[in-house]
C-alpha cells in the first residue's frame, strides 16, 4: 500500500536532513572517544623524559664546570615540570574528551529532533494545501459550491492557487449556467417558431371566413363574429410575438443612434396623455447592432411601463455613456414595481404577472440585448415602481 503524500514528503525530508546529520555526529563522537591525542602526546613525552633522565644519570657532574652543572640542573628541572604538566593534561583529557563526545551526541540529538520537527512542519505546509485543492476538484466535479475561506495555510503561492481555483470555479459555474440558459432559450425559440407556424396557418382562413359571414350575418350573429374577430386578432398578436421570439437578428450590424431610436418610440408608440421625459447627452456614442430588433425590445419595455403604471403616469428614460465603453439605458415607471422574488424570473419565457400577457415580451428583450452583447436587469425605482436597465457595448 502506497504511503500518503504527506508521509512520503516527511520521509524524504528526514532522509535528506536528519540522517546525514546523525551519521556525521555519531562518527565525530566515536573518533573523539577512540582516538585520544593527549594519550599519544603523553606517551611520547614520557619516552623523552625516561631517555633524558638516563642521560643525566650517566653524566659525571664532578667533572663538569660550574656553569655546565647549573645548565644540567636547569634542564632536569624543566624536564620534570614538563612531565608533570603532561600528567595533569592526561588526567584532564580522561574526562574532557568523553564529556565532549557526550555534548556532541546531545547536540546531534537536538539537531535530529529539530530536523524531524521541521520536516513535519514542511510536509504539513506542502501536503495540507495540496489535499485541500484535491478536495476542491471533487467539489468542482460534482458541481458543488466550494467551502468557505479558512485561515491561510502554506506558502503564499498556495493562497494565489486557491484564489485561482475559486475564480476558475466561478467561471465554470457561470459558463455552465450560461450554457444551460442558452440551451433553454434555443428550445424555447424552436417551440415558439413551430407554434407560430401552426397558429398562422388557420388564422388566415378564419379571418376570411369571418369577413364572409359578416356580409349576411344577423345582429345576434354579428356579436359572436365580433368575439371571433377579437380573439383571432389576439392570436395573431401572440403568433407574431412567437415569431419574433423564435427569430434571431439577421443581416450585417450597423451603427445605431439610441437617442434617435428612443425619441422616435416616445413620439409614436406612447399614449398622448402619458407624460414622458428623455435625458441623453449630446455626445452619446452609437451602438453596433440591428435597428428593428432593438426598436422592438425598447418598445416592449415602454409598453410594459405604460401598462404597469397607467397611461397617465410619467415614464422616464435616461441614456448615459459609461466609462467602460458601454451605453446604459434606464426606463423607469412609478407603478407597482416588480417583487424581489420575481426579478430573477421576470425575463424567463412565459412568465408574466399580467392577466392577458403572453410572457414573451421581456424574454424577447433579454434575447435581443444578449444577442447584441449586452445585459438587462430590473430594480426598484426610488419612490416606487420598476426601472429596467439595458447595457449595450458602444462603438469605439
C-alpha positions as CSV (number, residue, x, y, z in Angstrom):
1,X,0.0,0.0,0.0
2,X,1.5,3.4,-1.0
3,X,2.3,5.9,1.7
4,X,0.2,9.1,1.8
5,X,1.7,12.1,0.1
6,X,2.4,13.8,3.5
7,X,4.3,10.8,4.9
8,X,6.3,10.5,1.7
9,X,7.4,14.2,1.9
10,X,8.2,13.7,5.6
11,X,10.3,10.6,5.0
12,X,12.2,12.4,2.2
13,X,12.9,15.5,4.3
14,X,14.1,13.3,7.2
15,X,16.4,11.3,4.9
16,X,17.8,14.5,3.5
17,X,18.3,16.3,6.8
18,X,18.4,14.1,9.9
19,X,20.2,11.0,8.6
20,X,23.3,12.8,7.3
21,X,23.5,14.9,10.5
22,X,23.1,11.9,12.7
23,X,25.8,9.9,10.9
24,X,28.2,12.9,11.0
25,X,27.7,13.5,14.7
26,X,28.0,9.8,15.5
27,X,31.2,9.5,13.6
28,X,32.7,12.5,15.2
29,X,31.8,11.3,18.7
30,X,33.3,7.8,18.0
31,X,36.5,9.4,16.7
32,X,36.9,11.6,19.8
33,X,36.2,8.6,22.0
34,X,38.6,6.1,20.4
35,X,41.5,8.4,19.2
36,X,42.7,10.4,22.2
37,X,45.5,12.8,21.1
38,X,46.5,13.6,24.7
39,X,47.4,9.9,25.4
40,X,49.7,9.8,22.4
41,X,51.3,13.0,23.4
42,X,51.9,11.8,27.0
43,X,53.5,8.6,25.8
44,X,55.9,10.5,23.6
45,X,56.9,12.9,26.3
46,X,57.3,10.1,28.8
47,X,59.7,8.4,26.5
48,X,61.6,11.6,26.1
49,X,61.7,12.0,29.9
50,X,63.0,8.5,30.5
51,X,65.7,8.9,28.0
52,X,66.6,12.4,29.4
53,X,66.8,11.1,32.9
54,X,69.0,8.2,31.8
55,X,71.3,10.6,30.0
56,X,71.5,12.8,33.2
57,X,72.4,9.9,35.4
58,X,75.2,8.8,33.0
59,X,76.9,12.2,33.2
60,X,79.6,12.7,35.8
61,X,78.8,16.1,37.2
62,X,82.1,16.2,39.2
63,X,84.0,16.7,36.0
64,X,81.7,19.5,34.8
65,X,82.4,23.1,35.3
66,X,80.1,25.1,37.4
67,X,78.1,26.7,34.5
68,X,77.7,23.2,33.0
69,X,76.4,21.7,36.2
70,X,74.0,24.7,36.5
71,X,72.7,24.2,33.0
72,X,72.3,20.5,33.6
73,X,70.3,21.1,36.7
74,X,68.0,23.6,34.9
75,X,67.4,21.1,32.1
76,X,66.5,18.4,34.7
77,X,64.1,20.8,36.4
78,X,62.3,21.8,33.2
79,X,62.1,18.1,32.1
80,X,60.3,17.2,35.4
81,X,57.9,20.2,35.0
82,X,57.0,19.1,31.5
83,X,56.3,15.6,32.7
84,X,54.1,16.9,35.5
85,X,52.1,19.1,33.0
86,X,51.6,16.1,30.7
87,X,50.4,14.0,33.6
88,X,47.9,16.7,34.6
89,X,46.8,17.1,31.0
90,X,46.2,13.4,30.7
91,X,44.1,13.4,33.8
92,X,42.0,16.3,32.4
93,X,41.7,14.6,29.0
94,X,40.3,11.5,30.5
95,X,37.2,13.4,31.5
96,X,37.3,16.1,28.8
97,X,37.1,14.1,25.6
98,X,34.3,11.7,26.8
99,X,32.4,14.7,28.0
100,X,32.9,16.5,24.7
101,X,31.7,13.3,22.9
102,X,28.5,13.3,25.1
103,X,27.9,17.0,24.3
104,X,28.3,16.4,20.6
105,X,25.9,13.5,20.8
106,X,23.4,15.6,22.7
107,X,23.7,18.4,20.2
108,X,23.3,15.9,17.4
109,X,20.2,14.6,19.0
110,X,18.8,18.1,19.3
111,X,19.6,18.7,15.6
112,X,18.0,15.5,14.5
113,X,14.9,16.3,16.6
114,X,14.7,19.8,15.1
115,X,15.2,18.3,11.6
116,X,12.3,15.8,12.2
117,X,10.0,18.6,13.5
118,X,11.0,20.9,10.7
119,X,10.4,18.1,8.2
120,X,7.0,17.5,9.7
121,X,6.1,21.2,9.6
122,X,7.3,21.5,6.0
123,X,5.4,18.3,5.0
124,X,2.2,19.8,6.5
125,X,2.8,23.1,4.8
126,X,3.0,21.3,1.5
127,X,0.5,18.4,1.9
128,X,-2.4,20.3,3.5
129,X,-2.9,22.9,0.8
130,X,-2.5,20.2,-1.9
131,X,-5.0,17.9,-0.1
132,X,-7.4,20.9,0.1
133,X,-7.0,21.6,-3.6
134,X,-7.6,18.0,-4.5
135,X,-10.7,18.0,-2.3
136,X,-11.8,21.2,-4.1
137,X,-11.5,19.4,-7.5
138,X,-14.0,16.9,-6.2
139,X,-16.4,19.7,-5.3
140,X,-16.0,21.2,-8.8
141,X,-16.5,17.8,-10.5
142,X,-19.8,17.3,-8.5
143,X,-20.8,20.9,-9.4
144,X,-21.0,21.8,-5.7
145,X,-20.0,25.1,-4.2
146,X,-16.5,25.4,-2.7
147,X,-16.3,25.6,1.1
148,X,-15.9,29.0,2.7
149,X,-12.5,30.6,3.2
150,X,-10.4,29.3,6.0
151,X,-7.3,30.8,7.6
152,X,-4.4,30.8,5.1
153,X,-2.1,27.8,5.4
154,X,1.0,27.0,3.5
155,X,3.2,29.2,1.3
156,X,1.7,32.4,-0.2
157,X,1.8,30.8,-3.6
158,X,-0.8,28.3,-2.3
159,X,-3.1,31.3,-1.5
160,X,-2.7,32.5,-5.0
161,X,-3.6,29.0,-6.2
162,X,-6.7,28.9,-4.0
163,X,-7.8,32.3,-5.4
164,X,-7.2,31.0,-9.0
165,X,-9.3,27.8,-8.1
166,X,-12.1,29.9,-6.8
167,X,-12.0,32.1,-9.9
168,X,-12.0,29.1,-12.1
169,X,-14.9,27.5,-10.2
170,X,-16.8,30.8,-10.6
171,X,-16.1,31.0,-14.3
172,X,-17.1,27.3,-14.8
173,X,-20.3,27.8,-12.9
174,X,-21.2,30.9,-14.9
175,X,-20.3,29.1,-18.1
176,X,-22.4,26.2,-17.2
177,X,-25.3,28.4,-16.2
178,X,-24.9,30.4,-19.5
179,X,-24.8,27.2,-21.5
180,X,-27.9,25.8,-19.7
181,X,-29.7,29.1,-20.2
182,X,-28.7,29.3,-23.9
183,X,-29.9,25.7,-24.4
184,X,-33.2,26.5,-22.7
185,X,-33.6,29.6,-24.9
186,X,-32.8,27.6,-28.0
187,X,-35.5,25.1,-27.0
188,X,-38.0,27.9,-26.3
189,X,-37.2,29.6,-29.7
190,X,-37.7,26.3,-31.5
191,X,-41.0,25.7,-29.8
192,X,-42.1,29.3,-30.4
193,X,-41.2,29.1,-34.1
194,X,-43.2,25.9,-34.5
195,X,-46.2,27.2,-32.6
196,X,-46.2,30.5,-34.6
197,X,-46.1,28.5,-37.8
198,X,-49.0,26.2,-36.7
199,X,-51.0,29.2,-35.5
200,X,-50.7,31.3,-38.6
201,X,-52.0,28.5,-40.9
202,X,-55.6,28.5,-39.6
203,X,-55.8,32.2,-38.7
204,X,-55.8,33.4,-42.3
205,X,-58.8,31.3,-43.4
206,X,-60.6,32.1,-40.1
207,X,-60.2,35.8,-40.9
208,X,-61.6,35.4,-44.4
209,X,-64.5,33.2,-43.2
210,X,-65.4,35.9,-40.6
211,X,-65.4,38.5,-43.3
212,X,-67.8,36.5,-45.5
213,X,-70.1,35.6,-42.6
214,X,-70.4,39.3,-41.6
215,X,-72.0,40.1,-45.0
216,X,-75.0,38.0,-44.4
217,X,-75.0,37.7,-40.6
218,X,-77.9,38.8,-38.4
219,X,-77.4,41.1,-35.5
220,X,-77.3,38.3,-33.0
221,X,-74.6,36.5,-35.1
222,X,-72.6,39.7,-35.5
223,X,-71.8,39.8,-31.8
224,X,-70.4,36.2,-32.0
225,X,-68.4,37.1,-35.1
226,X,-67.0,40.1,-33.3
227,X,-65.8,37.9,-30.5
228,X,-64.2,35.6,-33.0
229,X,-62.5,38.5,-34.8
230,X,-61.2,39.9,-31.4
231,X,-59.8,36.5,-30.4
232,X,-58.3,36.0,-33.8
233,X,-56.5,39.3,-33.6
234,X,-55.3,38.3,-30.1
235,X,-54.0,35.0,-31.6
236,X,-52.3,36.9,-34.4
237,X,-50.5,39.1,-31.9
238,X,-49.5,36.0,-30.0
239,X,-48.3,34.4,-33.2
240,X,-46.3,37.5,-34.1
241,X,-44.6,37.5,-30.7
242,X,-43.8,33.8,-31.1
243,X,-42.3,34.6,-34.5
244,X,-40.2,37.4,-33.1
245,X,-39.0,35.3,-30.2
246,X,-38.1,32.4,-32.5
247,X,-36.1,34.6,-34.9
248,X,-32.6,35.9,-34.3
249,X,-31.4,39.2,-35.9
250,X,-30.2,38.7,-39.5
251,X,-28.0,40.7,-41.8
252,X,-25.0,42.9,-41.0
253,X,-24.9,45.1,-38.0
254,X,-24.9,48.9,-38.3
255,X,-24.3,51.9,-36.0
256,X,-27.5,52.9,-34.2
257,X,-28.2,56.2,-32.5
258,X,-30.0,55.2,-29.4
259,X,-31.2,58.8,-28.7
260,X,-32.9,59.0,-32.1
261,X,-34.4,55.5,-31.7
262,X,-35.8,56.3,-28.3
263,X,-37.1,59.7,-29.4
264,X,-39.0,58.1,-32.2
265,X,-40.5,55.5,-29.9
266,X,-41.6,58.1,-27.4
267,X,-43.2,60.1,-30.1
268,X,-45.0,57.4,-32.0
269,X,-45.7,54.5,-29.6
270,X,-46.8,56.2,-26.4
271,X,-50.3,57.3,-25.4
272,X,-50.9,61.0,-25.9
273,X,-51.9,61.5,-22.3
274,X,-48.7,59.8,-21.0
275,X,-46.0,62.3,-19.8
276,X,-42.6,61.2,-20.9
277,X,-39.1,62.6,-20.4
278,X,-35.9,61.6,-22.2
279,X,-32.4,62.5,-20.9
280,X,-29.5,61.9,-23.2
281,X,-26.0,63.5,-23.5
282,X,-25.3,65.2,-26.9
283,X,-22.0,63.2,-27.4
284,X,-23.5,59.7,-26.9
285,X,-21.6,57.2,-28.9
286,X,-23.6,54.9,-31.2
287,X,-24.1,51.2,-30.6
288,X,-23.4,48.5,-33.2
289,X,-26.5,46.3,-33.8
290,X,-29.7,45.7,-35.7
291,X,-32.2,48.5,-35.7
292,X,-35.6,46.6,-35.8
293,X,-34.9,44.1,-33.0
294,X,-33.6,46.9,-30.7
295,X,-36.6,49.0,-31.6
296,X,-39.0,46.1,-30.7
297,X,-37.1,45.5,-27.4
298,X,-37.2,49.1,-26.2
299,X,-40.8,49.3,-27.5
300,X,-41.7,46.3,-25.2
301,X,-40.1,48.0,-22.2
302,X,-42.0,51.2,-22.8
303,X,-45.3,49.3,-23.4
304,X,-44.8,47.3,-20.2
305,X,-44.1,50.5,-18.3
306,X,-47.3,52.1,-19.5
307,X,-49.4,49.0,-18.8
308,X,-47.9,48.7,-15.3
309,X,-48.2,52.4,-14.2
310,X,-51.2,53.5,-16.3
311,X,-51.3,55.9,-19.3
312,X,-51.4,59.0,-17.1
313,X,-48.3,58.0,-15.1
314,X,-44.9,59.6,-16.1
315,X,-42.3,57.5,-17.9
316,X,-38.7,58.5,-17.5
317,X,-36.0,57.4,-20.0
318,X,-32.3,58.2,-19.4
319,X,-29.3,57.4,-21.5
320,X,-25.7,57.7,-20.4
321,X,-22.2,56.7,-21.5
322,X,-20.3,54.5,-19.1
323,X,-16.6,54.8,-18.8
324,X,-16.1,51.1,-19.6
325,X,-17.2,51.8,-23.2
326,X,-20.9,50.9,-22.8
327,X,-24.2,52.8,-23.1
328,X,-26.7,52.5,-20.3
329,X,-30.4,53.0,-20.9
330,X,-32.9,53.3,-18.0
331,X,-36.6,53.0,-18.4
332,X,-38.4,53.9,-15.2
333,X,-42.0,53.9,-14.2
334,X,-43.9,54.6,-11.0
335,X,-46.2,51.6,-11.0
336,X,-46.4,48.7,-8.5
337,X,-42.9,47.6,-9.4
338,X,-41.6,44.0,-9.6
339,X,-41.4,41.9,-6.5
340,X,-38.0,41.0,-5.3
341,X,-38.6,37.2,-5.7
342,X,-39.7,37.8,-9.3
343,X,-36.8,39.9,-10.5
344,X,-34.7,36.8,-11.4
345,X,-37.6,35.2,-13.3
346,X,-39.3,38.1,-15.0
347,X,-37.2,37.7,-18.1
348,X,-38.0,33.9,-18.5
349,X,-40.3,32.9,-21.3
350,X,-44.0,32.5,-20.4
351,X,-43.5,34.2,-17.0
352,X,-45.9,37.1,-16.6
353,X,-47.8,39.0,-13.9
354,X,-50.5,40.3,-16.3
355,X,-53.8,38.5,-16.8
356,X,-53.6,38.7,-20.6
357,X,-49.8,38.7,-21.1
358,X,-48.0,36.1,-23.2
359,X,-44.8,36.2,-21.1
360,X,-42.7,36.7,-24.2
361,X,-42.2,40.4,-24.2
362,X,-39.4,40.6,-21.6
363,X,-38.0,37.3,-22.7
364,X,-37.7,38.9,-26.2
365,X,-36.0,41.9,-24.6
366,X,-33.4,39.8,-22.9
367,X,-32.8,37.7,-26.0
368,X,-32.3,40.8,-28.2
369,X,-30.0,42.6,-25.6
370,X,-27.8,39.5,-25.0
371,X,-27.6,38.9,-28.8
372,X,-26.1,42.4,-29.0
373,X,-23.6,41.6,-26.3
374,X,-25.4,43.5,-23.5
375,X,-27.2,42.8,-20.3
376,X,-30.6,43.7,-18.9
377,X,-31.8,43.8,-15.3
378,X,-34.6,45.2,-13.3
379,X,-34.5,47.2,-10.0
380,X,-36.8,49.4,-7.9
381,X,-37.4,53.0,-8.8
382,X,-36.8,55.4,-6.0
383,X,-40.3,56.3,-4.7
384,X,-41.9,53.2,-6.1
385,X,-42.0,51.5,-9.4
386,X,-39.7,49.5,-11.7
387,X,-36.6,50.5,-13.5
388,X,-35.2,48.4,-16.4
389,X,-31.6,48.9,-17.1
390,X,-30.2,47.9,-20.5
391,X,-26.4,48.0,-21.0
392,X,-25.1,47.8,-24.6
393,X,-21.5,48.0,-25.8
394,X,-20.7,51.2,-27.6
395,X,-18.6,51.6,-30.7
396,X,-15.1,52.9,-30.4
